[in-house]
Amino acid sequence: MTVARIAPGPVDGAVEAPPSKSYTHRLLLAAHLSGRTGRLVRPLVSADTLRTARALRALGSEVQLGPARWTVGSAPGRSSGRAATIRCGESGTTLRLLSAAAALRSHRVRFVGEGRLPRRPMRPLFGALRTLGARIALDRPGYALPFELQGPIHGGELRLPVDESSQFTSALLFALPTVRPGSRIRAIGTPVSEPYVRASLEVIRRHGVSVSVTQGGFRIPGGQRFGPVDATVPGDASSAAYVWAAAALTGGSVSVRGIPPGWPQADLAILPLLRRYGATVTRRGEAISVRGGRRRPFRVVLTDAPDLYPLAGVLAAAAPGRSLLIGADHVVAKESNRRLETVRLVRSLGAKVSVAGGGLAIDGTDRPRRFRLGKALDHRLVMSASVGALAADGPSEVSDAAAVAKSFPAFFATLAAVGAKVTRR
């Protein structure tokens, strides 16, 4: 187990945003669906994205992984009737997006996973794929994994619950344009993480595929083909959020380069939150800068940006007064129960917290205390705790620091680049 020790202090400097995990997954899948050669420039090399790249090999694509460019193309001679196993690790994106992609083919595909992934929601996607003709056999009732799936699916009319994960919608939006007849999706319930669906639609559009957003759902013409596209993966607002929050929390000043406009990103929601928190936020082209000010309590609805939940909790813990974290009920089914883990983290910093109407009411302090956080297996909990340690009254320790490899392998190096004092053992 790797433990990170973080000393308090302000951050200052400029860094390049790491590549987006969400867009690396989606651009990989779009290249696979094109059946022709597509190149990803500056992909994110992380545990989750490597799972998707290797899964596409199992589905018949030839994937070449270089340090700065990945190539996805057809692999002549691979039989579509060959059974395959997809090892998702702990990647929910790999599981959801690749389930629908695998259902396009007639061969059997077995999905396995690790950690909490077998307990994460899949029922709405299973129901949709079965409606469209897929056969799915679960090894253990009540668990999403392992399972075996066999297509091919066809187009059709669907009623899709959208209140547990946006990835069910994204998975179908990628797969259904390639089959006949056309399809319609009617969204049932209050949608969550909706910007991630917009991200999927943006990638689909850039690959020449048409999907119409309708009142309450989507209309998807069938028989389309994804075009081959060479794409540069945009910088990741989800990762940059931790650097920006570090500046807001410590009274420092940082600039993160490489966040191009035109690519929807849910976690850009951190910027209006930081303004309410007292920070100054400026944007010049692809560079976004944050300068910390006097920390203020806030109210934030996180239904569309659930990955910010632990980080918002840390910000609230260090702001005197009462803050409210509302919405995002689906955070309980992430890599950890992020609501309970946020409660634990907030209390470690010396703030008071109570569950209020499904959200959190946090009474923050202007002097967060040093802490030791054990069993921090969730990558977003590790990163949020490390940011919170920068405002504590002494050095803090966070266990399971290696968990950042899931989404932001260079996290601690990036913090050090803006002046944070971090050691690992």
C-alpha positions as CSV (number, residue, x, y, z in Angstrom):
1,M,0.0,0.0,0.0
2,T,1.3,3.4,-1.0
3,V,0.8,6.3,1.5
4,A,1.0,9.9,0.5
5,R,2.1,12.5,3.0
6,I,1.0,16.0,2.2
7,A,2.2,19.2,4.0
8,P,0.0,22.2,4.1
9,G,0.7,25.3,2.0
10,P,-0.4,27.3,-1.0
11,V,0.0,26.3,-4.6
12,D,1.2,28.5,-7.4
13,G,2.1,27.9,-11.0
14,A,0.9,26.7,-14.4
15,V,0.4,23.1,-15.7
16,E,-0.9,21.3,-18.7
17,A,-4.2,19.5,-18.2
18,P,-3.9,15.7,-18.5
19,P,-5.9,14.2,-21.4
20,S,-9.5,13.5,-20.7
21,K,-10.4,10.0,-19.5
22,S,-14.0,10.3,-20.7
23,Y,-13.0,11.4,-24.2
24,T,-10.3,8.8,-24.5
25,H,-12.9,6.0,-23.9
26,R,-15.3,7.5,-26.4
27,L,-12.9,8.2,-29.1
28,L,-11.5,4.7,-28.8
29,L,-15.0,3.2,-29.2
30,A,-15.8,5.5,-32.2
31,A,-12.6,4.4,-33.9
32,H,-13.5,0.8,-33.3
33,L,-17.0,1.2,-34.7
34,S,-15.7,2.8,-37.9
35,G,-13.9,-0.4,-38.8
36,R,-11.2,1.7,-40.4
37,T,-8.0,3.3,-39.1
38,G,-8.4,6.1,-36.6
39,R,-5.7,7.7,-34.5
40,L,-5.9,9.2,-31.0
41,V,-3.3,11.9,-30.3
42,R,-2.4,12.4,-26.7
43,P,-4.7,9.8,-25.1
44,L,-4.9,9.4,-21.4
45,V,-2.8,6.3,-20.4
46,S,-4.6,5.1,-17.3
47,A,-5.9,1.9,-15.8
48,D,-9.4,2.5,-17.0
49,T,-8.6,3.6,-20.6
50,L,-6.2,0.7,-21.0
51,R,-9.1,-1.6,-20.1
52,T,-11.1,-0.2,-22.9
53,A,-8.3,-0.4,-25.4
54,R,-7.7,-4.1,-24.6
55,A,-11.4,-4.8,-24.7
56,L,-11.6,-3.5,-28.2
57,R,-8.9,-6.0,-29.2
58,A,-11.1,-8.7,-27.8
59,L,-13.9,-7.4,-30.0
60,G,-11.8,-7.6,-33.2
61,S,-10.0,-4.3,-33.6
62,E,-6.2,-3.9,-33.9
63,V,-5.1,-1.4,-31.2
64,Q,-1.6,-0.1,-31.1
65,L,-0.6,1.7,-27.9
66,G,2.2,4.3,-28.2
67,P,3.2,6.8,-25.5
68,A,1.6,9.8,-27.4
69,R,-0.6,8.2,-30.0
70,W,-2.9,5.2,-30.1
71,T,-4.1,3.7,-33.4
72,V,-7.3,1.7,-33.8
73,G,-8.1,-0.2,-37.0
74,S,-9.6,-3.4,-38.3
75,A,-7.8,-6.6,-37.8
76,P,-8.3,-8.7,-41.0
77,G,-8.8,-12.4,-40.4
78,R,-10.3,-12.2,-37.0
79,S,-13.4,-14.3,-37.0
80,S,-16.6,-12.6,-35.8
81,G,-17.7,-15.9,-34.4
82,R,-14.9,-16.2,-31.9
83,A,-15.8,-16.0,-28.2
84,A,-14.1,-13.4,-26.2
85,T,-13.6,-12.2,-22.6
86,I,-13.6,-8.6,-21.6
87,R,-11.8,-7.8,-18.3
88,C,-13.3,-4.5,-17.2
89,G,-11.2,-4.1,-14.0
90,E,-13.0,-1.4,-12.0
91,S,-14.0,0.7,-15.1
92,G,-17.7,1.3,-15.3
93,T,-17.3,3.1,-18.6
94,T,-15.6,0.1,-20.1
95,L,-18.4,-2.1,-18.8
96,R,-21.3,0.0,-20.0
97,L,-20.0,1.3,-23.4
98,L,-18.5,-2.1,-24.5
99,S,-21.6,-4.1,-23.5
100,A,-23.6,-2.4,-26.2
101,A,-20.7,-2.6,-28.7
102,A,-20.3,-6.3,-28.0
103,A,-24.0,-6.8,-28.6
104,L,-23.5,-5.7,-32.2
105,R,-21.8,-9.1,-33.0
106,S,-23.0,-12.6,-33.0
107,H,-20.2,-14.2,-31.0
108,R,-20.4,-14.8,-27.3
109,V,-18.6,-12.2,-25.1
110,R,-18.0,-12.7,-21.4
111,F,-17.6,-9.7,-19.1
112,V,-15.8,-9.8,-15.8
113,G,-14.8,-7.1,-13.3
114,E,-13.2,-6.3,-10.0
115,G,-13.8,-4.2,-6.8
116,R,-17.3,-2.8,-6.5
117,L,-18.0,-3.1,-10.3
118,P,-20.1,-6.3,-10.0
119,R,-22.4,-4.4,-7.7
120,R,-22.8,-1.3,-9.8
121,P,-26.1,-0.8,-11.7
122,M,-26.6,-2.5,-15.1
123,R,-30.2,-3.6,-15.1
124,P,-31.5,-0.7,-17.4
125,L,-28.9,-1.5,-20.0
126,F,-29.5,-5.3,-19.8
127,G,-33.2,-4.6,-20.3
128,A,-32.6,-2.4,-23.3
129,L,-30.2,-4.9,-25.0
130,R,-32.6,-7.8,-24.4
131,T,-35.4,-5.8,-25.9
132,L,-33.2,-5.4,-29.0
133,G,-32.5,-9.1,-29.3
134,A,-29.4,-9.8,-27.2
135,R,-29.1,-12.8,-24.9
136,I,-27.6,-12.1,-21.5
137,A,-26.9,-14.7,-18.9
138,L,-25.8,-13.6,-15.4
139,D,-23.6,-15.9,-13.3
140,R,-25.0,-14.6,-10.0
141,P,-28.5,-13.1,-9.6
142,G,-28.3,-9.7,-8.1
143,Y,-24.8,-9.0,-9.4
144,A,-23.9,-7.2,-12.7
145,L,-20.8,-9.3,-13.2
146,P,-19.8,-11.8,-14.4
147,F,-22.2,-12.2,-17.4
148,E,-22.2,-13.6,-20.9
149,L,-23.7,-11.6,-23.8
150,Q,-24.6,-12.6,-27.4
151,G,-26.0,-10.5,-30.2
152,P,-26.5,-9.3,-32.7
153,I,-29.0,-6.6,-31.7
154,H,-31.4,-4.7,-34.0
155,G,-32.9,-1.3,-33.8
156,G,-36.2,-0.6,-32.1
157,E,-38.2,1.4,-29.6
158,L,-36.9,1.7,-26.1
159,R,-38.0,3.1,-22.7
160,L,-34.7,3.6,-20.9
161,P,-34.4,4.6,-17.2
162,V,-31.9,7.4,-17.0
163,D,-31.8,8.1,-13.2
164,E,-28.9,5.8,-12.3
165,S,-26.3,6.4,-14.9
166,S,-25.8,8.4,-18.1
167,Q,-23.6,5.6,-19.5
168,F,-26.6,3.4,-20.4
169,T,-27.7,6.2,-22.8
170,S,-24.2,6.8,-24.1
171,A,-23.7,3.1,-24.8
172,L,-26.8,2.9,-26.9
173,L,-26.1,6.1,-28.7
174,F,-22.9,4.7,-30.0
175,A,-24.2,1.3,-31.0
176,L,-27.7,1.9,-32.4
177,P,-26.8,4.1,-35.4
178,T,-24.9,1.1,-36.9
179,V,-27.9,-1.3,-37.0
180,R,-31.3,-1.4,-38.7
181,P,-34.0,-0.3,-38.5
182,G,-33.7,3.1,-36.9
183,S,-34.3,3.5,-33.2
184,R,-36.0,5.7,-30.7
185,I,-35.1,6.1,-27.0
186,R,-37.6,7.5,-24.6
187,A,-35.9,8.6,-21.4
188,I,-37.6,7.6,-18.2
189,G,-37.0,9.4,-14.9
190,T,-34.8,12.4,-14.1
191,P,-31.5,12.2,-16.0
192,V,-28.2,12.2,-14.2
193,S,-24.7,13.2,-15.4
194,E,-26.3,14.7,-18.5
195,P,-23.1,16.5,-19.7
196,Y,-21.6,13.0,-20.3
197,V,-24.3,12.3,-22.8
198,R,-23.5,15.6,-24.5
199,A,-19.9,14.5,-24.7
200,S,-20.9,11.2,-26.4
201,L,-23.1,13.1,-28.9
202,E,-20.1,15.4,-29.7
203,V,-17.9,12.5,-30.4
204,I,-20.6,10.8,-32.5
205,R,-21.1,14.0,-34.5
206,R,-17.4,14.4,-35.1
207,H,-17.4,10.9,-36.7
208,G,-20.2,11.8,-39.1
209,V,-23.1,10.0,-37.4
210,S,-26.5,11.7,-37.0
211,V,-28.5,11.4,-33.8
212,S,-31.5,13.7,-33.1
213,V,-32.3,14.9,-29.6
214,T,-36.1,14.9,-29.2
215,Q,-38.6,15.9,-26.5
216,G,-37.8,13.3,-23.8
217,G,-35.3,11.2,-25.7
218,F,-33.5,10.5,-29.0
219,R,-34.2,9.5,-32.5
220,I,-31.4,7.5,-34.2
221,P,-31.5,6.7,-37.9
222,G,-30.2,3.2,-38.6
223,G,-27.6,1.9,-41.0
224,Q,-25.1,4.6,-40.4
225,R,-21.3,4.2,-40.4
226,F,-18.8,5.9,-38.2
227,G,-16.1,7.7,-40.2
228,P,-12.4,7.3,-39.4
229,V,-11.2,10.4,-37.6
230,D,-7.8,11.4,-36.3
231,A,-8.5,13.2,-33.0
232,T,-6.5,15.0,-30.3
233,V,-7.9,14.1,-26.9
234,P,-8.9,17.4,-25.1
235,G,-7.5,18.2,-21.7
236,D,-9.5,16.9,-18.7
237,A,-11.6,19.3,-16.6
238,S,-12.2,16.4,-14.1
239,S,-8.5,16.2,-13.4
240,A,-7.9,20.0,-13.6
241,A,-10.7,20.5,-11.0
242,Y,-8.3,19.2,-8.2
243,V,-5.6,21.8,-9.2
244,W,-8.1,24.6,-9.4
245,A,-9.7,23.6,-6.0
246,A,-6.2,23.5,-4.4
247,A,-5.7,27.2,-5.4
248,A,-9.1,28.2,-4.1
249,L,-8.6,26.3,-0.9
250,T,-5.1,27.6,-0.1
251,G,-5.3,31.2,-1.4
252,G,-2.9,30.3,-4.2
253,S,-3.0,30.9,-7.9
254,V,-2.8,28.3,-10.7
255,S,-3.4,28.2,-14.4
256,V,-4.3,25.0,-16.3
257,R,-3.7,25.0,-20.0
258,G,-5.3,22.7,-22.6
259,I,-9.0,22.9,-21.9
260,P,-10.4,23.7,-25.3
261,P,-14.0,25.0,-25.7
262,G,-16.4,23.0,-27.8
263,W,-15.9,19.7,-25.9
264,P,-18.7,19.3,-23.2
265,Q,-17.2,18.4,-19.8
266,A,-19.4,17.9,-16.7
267,D,-16.7,18.9,-14.2
268,L,-16.3,22.4,-15.6
269,A,-19.1,22.9,-13.1
270,I,-16.3,23.3,-10.5
271,L,-15.6,26.8,-11.9
272,P,-18.9,28.5,-10.9
273,L,-18.7,26.7,-7.6
274,L,-15.2,28.1,-7.0
275,R,-16.5,31.6,-7.8
276,R,-19.2,31.2,-5.2
277,Y,-16.5,29.9,-2.8
278,G,-14.6,33.2,-3.1
279,A,-12.1,32.5,-5.8
280,T,-11.4,34.5,-9.0
281,V,-11.7,32.5,-12.2
282,T,-10.5,33.7,-15.6
283,R,-10.3,32.1,-19.0
284,R,-8.0,33.0,-21.9
285,G,-8.4,30.7,-24.8
286,E,-7.6,27.1,-23.6
287,A,-6.1,28.3,-20.3
288,I,-8.2,28.6,-17.1
289,S,-6.8,30.3,-14.0
290,V,-8.0,30.3,-10.4
291,R,-6.9,32.6,-7.6
292,G,-8.0,31.9,-4.1
293,G,-9.8,34.4,-1.9
294,R,-11.7,34.4,1.3
295,R,-13.4,31.0,1.6
296,R,-17.2,31.1,1.7
297,P,-19.9,28.5,2.2
298,F,-22.0,27.5,-0.8
299,R,-24.9,25.5,-2.0
300,V,-24.3,23.2,-5.0
301,V,-26.4,20.7,-7.0
302,L,-24.2,17.9,-8.2
303,T,-26.6,15.7,-10.1
304,D,-24.8,16.5,-13.4
305,A,-21.3,16.4,-12.0
306,P,-21.2,13.5,-9.4
307,D,-17.4,13.1,-9.6
308,L,-17.0,16.4,-7.8
309,Y,-18.9,15.2,-4.7
310,P,-15.9,14.4,-2.5
311,L,-14.0,17.5,-3.7
312,A,-17.0,19.7,-3.0
313,G,-17.1,18.2,0.5
314,V,-13.5,19.2,1.1
315,L,-14.1,22.7,0.0
316,A,-17.2,23.0,2.3
317,A,-15.2,21.5,5.2
318,A,-12.7,24.5,5.0
319,A,-15.3,27.2,4.7
320,P,-16.8,28.7,7.9
321,G,-20.5,28.4,7.8
322,R,-23.0,25.9,6.4
323,S,-22.7,24.5,2.9
324,L,-25.1,22.2,1.2
325,L,-24.3,19.4,-1.3
326,I,-27.5,18.4,-3.0
327,G,-28.5,15.8,-5.6
328,A,-26.3,13.1,-7.2
329,D,-28.0,10.2,-5.4
330,H,-26.1,7.9,-7.7
331,V,-22.8,8.7,-6.0
332,V,-23.6,5.8,-3.6
333,A,-23.0,3.3,-6.4
334,K,-19.6,4.6,-7.7
335,E,-16.2,3.0,-6.9
336,S,-17.2,3.6,-3.3
337,N,-20.3,4.9,-1.6
338,R,-19.0,8.5,-2.2
339,R,-21.6,10.1,0.0
340,L,-20.5,8.1,3.1
341,E,-16.8,8.5,2.2
342,T,-17.3,12.2,1.8
343,V,-18.8,12.3,5.3
344,R,-15.8,10.4,6.6
345,L,-13.4,12.8,4.9
346,V,-15.2,15.9,6.0
347,R,-15.2,14.8,9.6
348,S,-11.5,13.9,9.3
349,L,-10.9,17.6,8.5
350,G,-12.6,18.7,11.7
351,A,-15.9,19.9,10.1
352,K,-19.4,18.8,11.2
353,V,-21.7,17.1,8.7
354,S,-25.2,15.6,8.7
355,V,-27.3,14.0,6.0
356,A,-30.1,16.3,5.0
357,G,-32.8,15.2,2.5
358,G,-30.4,12.9,0.8
359,G,-27.7,15.5,0.5
360,L,-25.1,16.7,3.0
361,A,-25.2,19.8,5.3
362,I,-21.6,20.6,6.2
363,D,-20.6,23.1,8.9
364,G,-17.1,24.1,7.9
365,T,-14.1,25.4,9.9
366,D,-11.6,28.1,9.1
367,R,-8.8,25.8,10.5
368,P,-9.1,22.3,9.1
369,R,-7.1,19.8,11.1
370,R,-4.4,17.4,10.0
371,F,-5.6,13.8,9.5
372,R,-4.8,10.2,8.5
373,L,-7.2,8.7,6.1
374,G,-7.1,4.9,5.8
375,K,-8.8,2.6,3.3
376,A,-9.1,5.3,0.7
377,L,-9.5,2.9,-2.2
378,D,-11.5,5.3,-4.4
379,H,-9.3,7.4,-6.7
380,R,-11.5,10.5,-6.3
381,L,-11.5,10.2,-2.6
382,V,-7.6,10.0,-2.6
383,M,-7.3,13.1,-4.7
384,S,-9.9,15.1,-2.8
385,A,-8.3,14.2,0.5
386,S,-4.9,15.2,-0.8
387,V,-6.3,18.6,-1.8
388,G,-7.9,19.1,1.6
389,A,-4.6,18.3,3.3
390,L,-3.1,21.5,1.7
391,A,-5.3,23.6,4.0
392,A,-4.8,21.5,7.2
393,D,-2.9,22.6,10.4
394,G,-0.1,20.1,9.8
395,P,1.0,17.3,7.5
396,S,-1.7,14.7,6.7
397,E,-1.5,11.1,5.3
398,V,-3.7,9.5,2.7
399,S,-3.6,5.7,2.2
400,D,-4.0,3.8,-1.1
401,A,-2.4,6.7,-3.0
402,A,-1.8,4.4,-6.0
403,A,-5.5,4.5,-6.7
404,V,-5.0,7.7,-8.7
405,A,-3.7,5.5,-11.6
406,K,-7.3,4.8,-12.4
407,S,-7.9,8.3,-13.9
408,F,-5.0,10.7,-13.2
409,P,-1.7,8.8,-12.9
410,A,0.3,12.1,-12.7
411,F,-1.8,13.6,-9.9
412,F,0.8,13.8,-7.3
413,A,3.5,15.0,-9.8
414,T,1.1,17.7,-10.9
415,L,0.5,18.9,-7.3
416,A,4.2,19.0,-6.8
417,A,4.6,21.0,-10.0
418,V,2.5,23.8,-8.5
419,G,4.4,23.8,-5.2
420,A,2.7,21.2,-3.0
421,K,5.0,19.2,-0.7
422,V,4.2,15.6,-1.3
423,T,6.1,12.5,-0.4
424,R,5.0,8.8,-0.9
425,R,6.1,5.7,0.8
